[in-house]
């Protein structure tokens, strides 16, 4: 199924309708040939009644203008010193990009308005250095932005702030995006950059708990590429300010925005607050999702095939691990109360979410449930993943005699010759 297939998007509509997404676009993304596709993606979001605010940077355009003039700006990102000449170039760069965005939105029949909703004051003298025309966000005019959003108008915010005396200041666009996301209580802040996401130790991070990223930035900052530090730092700031999910994606990827929003896997990096993931008991409406999720493993004979009727009959035994309310893993706990044993069964983690400790969390969850039920021993049967249960779950190899009578009969009838694993619960 293509990401743009309406059937794939429909499941998200109730969750995202009338929610606010902040799209933070690097200036280089706006001038890229893929920007036309991003505009189409924004049109899809708006058609689903998702409220969109666009914040854009201007560093790439500022550098291009400076190169044309043979000058060197005092700062590119809006966080260092901004002298008068750089401010003049920044205003030209920001206005050009804002115009391109407004023009593109108009071409897609989307109403938009550039605003002066960012109220700023001078960053001031830091470490004895006057930052001149560099500003700091003082507040966001929430009422103004909300009035536009209610009318279906997309606010477009340049990396500029304004004070009450008619002065304009350069403000870092990432900082603006975080401030707006916090003020509007946005559901998502999505950074569209020129990178695939955030790397740590040379590896692209697909998703990470905000506390873990904060720890990396505090203790292993050198392991994050310098050009990706701003997004990572602001992602932490946004989550700590109450934004549940921050996405960092490559704005050069066709349909990348839709792929990130409307699929479990996404294409970039997701930084999430603690409430983001959870394990819950499966419900009848989840049966189809369970069958779809585990189909590859059933086809490879790693898991025993279960019918819809079989799962529904023992539905209370099944649990789902969700990310962003989408099932990415499942497990079952079957009880044999007479023998005080429980079977850990049907453990499966989507390939896109492997190597993140989800399987181990599900094992620990099932063990905790078994203890609550007064069970004293866990069993598991596996044909291919038995080493995982031994190394990660602490199981040891057992024998058919360790199985409850009813389970042993099924085991012998199946002919699968699975390895039997056992674990005492203390």
C-alpha positions as CSV (number, residue, x, y, z in Angstrom):
1,X,0.0,0.0,0.0
2,X,1.4,3.4,-1.0
3,X,1.7,6.0,1.8
4,X,-0.5,8.3,-0.1
5,X,-3.3,5.7,-0.3
6,X,-6.3,7.1,1.4
7,X,-7.0,3.9,3.2
8,X,-3.7,4.1,5.0
9,X,-4.4,7.7,6.0
10,X,-8.0,7.2,7.2
11,X,-7.0,5.6,10.5
12,X,-5.1,8.7,11.6
13,X,-7.9,11.2,10.9
14,X,-9.7,10.9,14.3
15,X,-6.4,11.3,16.1
16,X,-5.1,14.3,14.2
17,X,-8.3,16.2,13.3
18,X,-8.1,19.8,14.5
19,X,-4.7,19.2,16.0
20,X,-1.9,21.6,15.3
21,X,1.4,20.6,13.5
22,X,4.3,23.0,13.4
23,X,6.4,22.6,10.2
24,X,9.9,24.0,10.6
25,X,11.5,24.3,7.2
26,X,15.2,24.9,6.7
27,X,15.7,27.7,4.1
28,X,17.5,25.2,1.8
29,X,14.4,23.0,1.8
30,X,12.2,25.9,0.6
31,X,14.4,26.4,-2.4
32,X,14.8,22.7,-3.2
33,X,12.9,21.2,-6.2
34,X,11.1,18.8,-3.8
35,X,9.4,21.8,-2.1
36,X,6.6,21.5,-4.6
37,X,5.9,18.0,-3.2
38,X,6.0,19.2,0.3
39,X,3.3,21.8,-0.5
40,X,1.2,18.9,-1.8
41,X,1.8,17.0,1.4
42,X,0.7,20.2,3.3
43,X,-2.5,20.3,1.2
44,X,-3.2,16.7,2.3
45,X,-2.8,17.7,6.0
46,X,-5.1,20.6,5.6
47,X,-7.7,18.4,3.8
48,X,-7.8,16.2,6.9
49,X,-8.5,19.3,9.1
50,X,-5.0,19.3,10.5
51,X,-4.0,22.9,11.5
52,X,-0.6,23.8,10.1
53,X,1.8,26.5,11.1
54,X,5.0,27.1,9.0
55,X,8.2,28.4,10.4
56,X,11.1,28.8,8.1
57,X,14.8,29.5,8.3
58,X,16.9,31.6,6.0
59,X,20.6,30.6,6.5
60,X,21.1,29.1,3.0
61,X,19.5,32.1,1.3
62,X,21.5,34.5,3.5
63,X,24.7,32.8,2.5
64,X,23.8,32.9,-1.2
65,X,23.1,36.6,-1.1
66,X,26.3,37.3,0.8
67,X,28.3,35.3,-1.7
68,X,26.7,37.3,-4.6
69,X,27.8,40.5,-2.9
70,X,31.2,39.2,-1.9
71,X,30.5,39.8,1.7
72,X,30.6,37.7,4.8
73,X,27.7,37.7,7.2
74,X,28.4,38.1,10.9
75,X,26.2,35.1,11.6
76,X,24.2,32.6,9.5
77,X,21.9,30.9,12.0
78,X,20.4,33.8,14.0
79,X,22.0,32.8,17.3
80,X,25.3,34.7,17.0
81,X,26.1,38.4,16.5
82,X,23.9,40.1,13.9
83,X,25.4,43.4,12.7
84,X,23.4,46.0,10.6
85,X,24.6,44.7,7.2
86,X,23.8,41.1,8.1
87,X,20.3,42.2,9.4
88,X,19.7,43.9,6.0
89,X,20.6,40.7,4.2
90,X,18.6,38.5,6.6
91,X,15.5,40.7,5.9
92,X,15.9,40.3,2.2
93,X,16.5,36.5,2.5
94,X,13.6,36.0,4.8
95,X,11.2,38.0,2.7
96,X,12.2,36.1,-0.5
97,X,11.6,32.8,1.2
98,X,8.3,33.9,2.8
99,X,7.2,35.0,-0.7
100,X,8.1,31.6,-2.2
101,X,6.1,29.8,0.5
102,X,3.1,32.0,0.1
103,X,3.3,31.7,-3.7
104,X,3.5,27.9,-3.4
105,X,0.6,27.6,-1.0
106,X,-1.5,29.8,-3.3
107,X,-0.8,27.5,-6.2
108,X,-2.2,24.7,-4.1
109,X,-5.3,26.7,-3.2
110,X,-4.2,27.1,0.4
111,X,-4.8,30.4,2.2
112,X,-1.9,31.7,4.2
113,X,-0.6,34.9,5.9
114,X,2.8,36.0,7.1
115,X,2.6,37.5,10.6
116,X,4.4,39.6,13.2
117,X,3.3,37.2,15.9
118,X,6.8,36.7,17.3
119,X,7.4,39.4,19.9
120,X,11.2,39.6,20.6
121,X,13.7,41.7,22.5
122,X,17.5,42.0,22.0
123,X,19.5,39.0,23.0
124,X,21.8,41.5,24.6
125,X,25.3,41.3,25.9
126,X,26.5,37.8,26.6
127,X,29.9,37.1,27.9
128,X,30.8,40.7,27.3
129,X,29.8,40.5,23.6
130,X,26.9,42.6,22.3
131,X,24.8,40.5,19.9
132,X,23.4,43.7,18.4
133,X,20.4,42.8,16.2
134,X,20.0,39.2,17.3
135,X,16.8,38.7,19.2
136,X,15.3,36.4,21.7
137,X,11.6,35.3,21.7
138,X,9.8,37.1,24.4
139,X,6.3,35.7,23.7
140,X,4.1,34.4,20.9
141,X,0.8,36.2,20.1
142,X,-1.3,33.0,20.5
143,X,-4.6,34.8,20.1
144,X,-3.5,36.1,16.7
145,X,-2.3,32.8,15.4
146,X,-5.3,30.9,16.7
147,X,-7.6,33.4,15.0
148,X,-5.9,32.6,11.7
149,X,-6.0,28.8,12.3
150,X,-9.7,28.8,13.1
151,X,-10.3,30.4,9.7
152,X,-8.3,27.8,7.9
153,X,-5.4,30.2,7.3
154,X,-1.8,28.9,7.5
155,X,0.4,31.3,9.4
156,X,3.9,31.6,7.9
157,X,6.5,32.8,10.4
158,X,10.0,34.0,9.2
159,X,13.0,33.9,11.5
160,X,12.3,37.4,12.7
161,X,10.9,39.0,15.8
162,X,9.4,42.4,16.4
163,X,9.3,44.6,19.5
164,X,6.8,47.3,20.5
165,X,9.1,50.1,19.2
166,X,9.1,49.0,15.6
167,X,12.4,47.2,15.7
168,X,13.1,43.9,13.9
169,X,15.5,41.3,15.2
170,X,16.9,38.1,13.8
171,X,15.8,35.1,15.7
172,X,16.9,31.5,15.3
173,X,14.2,29.6,13.4
174,X,14.5,26.5,15.5
175,X,13.9,28.6,18.6
176,X,10.9,30.2,17.0
177,X,9.5,26.8,16.1
178,X,9.8,25.5,19.7
179,X,8.3,28.7,21.1
180,X,5.3,28.5,18.7
181,X,4.8,24.7,19.3
182,X,4.8,25.3,23.1
183,X,2.5,28.3,22.9
184,X,-0.1,26.6,20.6
185,X,0.2,23.3,22.5
186,X,1.0,21.6,19.2
187,X,0.7,17.8,18.8
188,X,3.8,17.6,16.6
189,X,6.8,19.7,15.7
190,X,8.3,18.5,12.5
191,X,11.7,19.8,11.4
192,X,12.3,19.4,7.6
193,X,16.0,19.6,7.1
194,X,18.7,18.6,4.6
195,X,19.7,15.6,6.7
196,X,18.0,12.2,7.1
197,X,17.5,12.8,10.9
198,X,19.8,12.8,13.9
199,X,22.8,10.6,14.1
200,X,24.5,9.3,17.3
201,X,27.8,7.4,17.1
202,X,27.5,7.5,13.3
203,X,24.1,5.7,13.3
204,X,20.8,7.3,12.4
205,X,18.4,7.2,15.3
206,X,14.9,6.2,14.3
207,X,13.2,7.0,17.6
208,X,14.5,8.0,21.0
209,X,13.1,8.9,24.4
210,X,13.7,12.6,25.1
211,X,15.5,11.7,28.4
212,X,17.9,9.5,26.4
213,X,18.7,12.2,23.9
214,X,19.2,14.7,26.7
215,X,21.7,12.4,28.3
216,X,23.5,12.0,24.9
217,X,23.7,15.8,24.5
218,X,25.0,16.2,28.1
219,X,27.6,13.4,28.1
220,X,28.4,12.5,24.5
221,X,27.7,15.7,22.6
222,X,30.6,15.0,20.3
223,X,28.9,11.9,19.0
224,X,26.2,14.1,17.3
225,X,27.3,15.8,14.1
226,X,27.7,19.5,14.6
227,X,25.3,20.4,11.8
228,X,22.6,18.3,13.6
229,X,23.1,19.6,17.1
230,X,20.6,22.5,16.8
231,X,17.7,20.2,15.8
232,X,18.6,17.7,18.5
233,X,18.9,20.4,21.2
234,X,15.6,22.0,20.2
235,X,13.8,18.7,20.0
236,X,14.7,18.1,23.7
237,X,13.5,21.7,24.5
238,X,10.2,21.1,22.7
239,X,9.5,17.8,24.5
240,X,10.3,19.3,27.8
241,X,8.0,22.2,27.0
242,X,5.1,19.8,26.5
243,X,5.2,18.9,22.8
244,X,4.6,15.1,22.8
245,X,6.5,14.3,19.5
246,X,9.2,16.0,17.6
247,X,10.2,14.7,14.1
248,X,13.4,15.4,12.3
249,X,13.3,14.4,8.6
250,X,14.9,15.0,5.3
251,X,12.9,17.6,3.3
252,X,14.4,16.4,0.1
253,X,12.5,13.1,0.2
254,X,9.4,12.9,-2.0
255,X,6.3,12.2,0.2
256,X,8.6,12.3,3.2
257,X,6.3,14.4,5.3
258,X,3.3,12.1,4.7
259,X,5.6,9.0,5.2
260,X,6.6,10.4,8.6
261,X,3.2,11.4,9.8
262,X,1.1,8.5,8.3
263,X,3.2,5.4,8.9
264,X,4.6,3.5,11.9
265,X,8.1,3.4,10.5
266,X,8.6,7.0,9.4
267,X,11.6,8.1,7.5
268,X,13.7,10.2,9.9
269,X,14.2,10.6,13.7
270,X,11.4,10.8,16.2
271,X,12.0,12.2,19.7
272,X,9.2,11.5,22.0
273,X,8.0,12.3,25.5
274,X,7.6,9.6,28.2
275,X,3.9,9.1,27.6
276,X,4.5,8.2,24.0
277,X,4.8,4.4,24.3
278,X,2.7,1.9,26.1
279,X,1.6,-1.7,26.5
280,X,-2.1,-2.4,26.6
281,X,-4.4,-5.3,26.5
282,X,-5.7,-6.1,23.0
283,X,-9.3,-5.5,22.1
284,X,-11.6,-7.1,19.5
285,X,-10.9,-4.2,17.1
286,X,-7.2,-5.0,17.3
287,X,-7.4,-8.6,15.9
288,X,-7.0,-7.6,12.3
289,X,-4.0,-5.4,13.2
290,X,-2.4,-8.4,15.1
291,X,-2.9,-10.7,12.2
292,X,-1.4,-8.1,9.8
293,X,1.5,-7.3,12.1
294,X,2.5,-10.9,12.6
295,X,1.9,-12.2,9.0
296,X,5.6,-12.2,7.9
297,X,6.6,-14.2,10.9
298,X,3.7,-16.7,10.4
299,X,4.7,-17.1,6.8
300,X,8.3,-17.9,7.8
301,X,7.0,-20.4,10.3
302,X,8.6,-18.6,13.2
303,X,5.2,-18.1,14.8
304,X,2.3,-20.6,14.8
305,X,-0.6,-19.5,12.6
306,X,-3.5,-18.3,14.6
307,X,-7.0,-17.6,13.1
308,X,-9.1,-14.6,13.9
309,X,-11.4,-17.0,15.9
310,X,-8.5,-18.4,17.9
311,X,-7.3,-15.0,18.9
312,X,-10.8,-13.7,19.7
313,X,-11.4,-16.8,21.9
314,X,-8.4,-16.0,24.0
315,X,-8.4,-12.2,23.5
316,X,-7.8,-11.4,27.1
317,X,-4.4,-13.1,26.8
318,X,-3.0,-10.8,24.1
319,X,-1.2,-7.5,24.6
320,X,0.0,-4.8,22.1
321,X,3.0,-2.5,22.3
322,X,2.1,0.8,20.7
323,X,4.1,3.7,19.4
324,X,2.0,6.8,18.6
325,X,-1.0,4.6,19.1
326,X,0.1,2.2,16.4
327,X,0.8,-1.5,17.2
328,X,4.4,-2.4,16.5
329,X,4.7,-5.5,18.7
330,X,2.6,-8.0,20.4
331,X,2.7,-10.9,22.9
332,X,0.4,-13.3,24.7
333,X,0.3,-14.8,28.1
334,X,-1.6,-18.1,28.4
335,X,-2.3,-19.4,31.9
336,X,-2.3,-22.9,33.3
337,X,-3.4,-22.1,36.8
338,X,-3.4,-25.7,38.1
339,X,0.3,-26.1,37.4
340,X,0.9,-22.4,38.3
341,X,2.5,-21.9,34.9
342,X,2.2,-19.3,32.3
343,X,3.2,-19.5,28.6
344,X,4.8,-16.5,27.0
345,X,3.6,-16.8,23.4
346,X,3.2,-15.0,20.1
347,X,6.0,-12.6,20.8
348,X,6.7,-10.5,17.8
349,X,8.3,-7.1,17.1
350,X,8.0,-5.3,13.7
351,X,11.3,-5.3,11.8
352,X,11.2,-1.5,11.7
353,X,11.4,-1.4,15.5
354,X,13.8,-4.2,16.3
355,X,16.9,-3.7,18.4
356,X,15.2,-1.1,20.6
357,X,14.5,-3.3,23.6
358,X,10.8,-3.7,22.9
359,X,11.0,-7.5,23.0
360,X,12.7,-7.5,26.3
361,X,10.1,-5.0,27.7
362,X,7.3,-7.3,26.6
363,X,9.0,-10.3,28.2
364,X,9.4,-8.3,31.5
365,X,5.8,-7.1,31.2
366,X,4.5,-10.7,30.8
367,X,6.6,-11.9,33.7
368,X,5.2,-9.2,35.9
369,X,1.7,-10.1,34.9
370,X,2.4,-13.8,35.6
371,X,3.6,-12.9,39.1
372,X,0.5,-10.9,39.8
373,X,-1.6,-13.9,38.8
374,X,0.3,-16.1,41.3
375,X,2.2,-18.1,38.7
376,X,5.5,-19.6,39.6
377,X,7.0,-20.6,36.3
378,X,7.1,-19.3,32.7
379,X,7.4,-21.5,29.6
380,X,8.0,-20.5,26.0
381,X,8.3,-22.6,22.8
382,X,10.4,-21.5,19.9
383,X,11.8,-22.9,16.7
384,X,14.0,-19.9,15.7
385,X,14.2,-17.4,18.5
386,X,15.2,-19.7,21.4
387,X,18.7,-18.1,21.7
388,X,16.9,-14.7,22.2
389,X,14.8,-16.0,25.0
390,X,17.9,-17.5,26.6
391,X,20.2,-14.5,26.3
392,X,17.7,-11.7,26.7
393,X,14.9,-13.3,28.8
394,X,16.9,-15.5,31.1
395,X,15.1,-18.7,30.0
396,X,16.9,-22.1,30.1
397,X,16.2,-25.1,27.9
398,X,13.6,-27.5,29.3
399,X,11.9,-30.7,28.3
400,X,8.4,-31.9,27.3
401,X,7.9,-32.9,30.9
402,X,8.0,-29.2,31.9
403,X,4.8,-28.5,29.9
404,X,1.4,-28.6,31.5
405,X,-0.5,-31.7,30.2
406,X,-2.9,-29.8,27.9
407,X,0.0,-27.9,26.4
408,X,2.2,-31.0,26.0
409,X,-0.5,-32.7,24.0
410,X,-0.7,-29.7,21.6
411,X,3.1,-29.7,21.4
412,X,3.3,-33.3,20.4
413,X,0.5,-33.0,17.9
414,X,2.0,-30.0,16.2
415,X,5.2,-31.8,14.9
416,X,7.1,-28.5,15.1
417,X,9.7,-29.9,17.5
418,X,10.1,-26.5,19.1
419,X,12.6,-26.0,21.8
420,X,11.0,-25.8,25.2
421,X,12.3,-23.0,27.4
422,X,11.5,-22.5,31.1
423,X,12.1,-19.7,33.7
424,X,11.3,-19.8,37.4
425,X,9.6,-16.7,38.7
426,X,11.0,-15.6,42.1
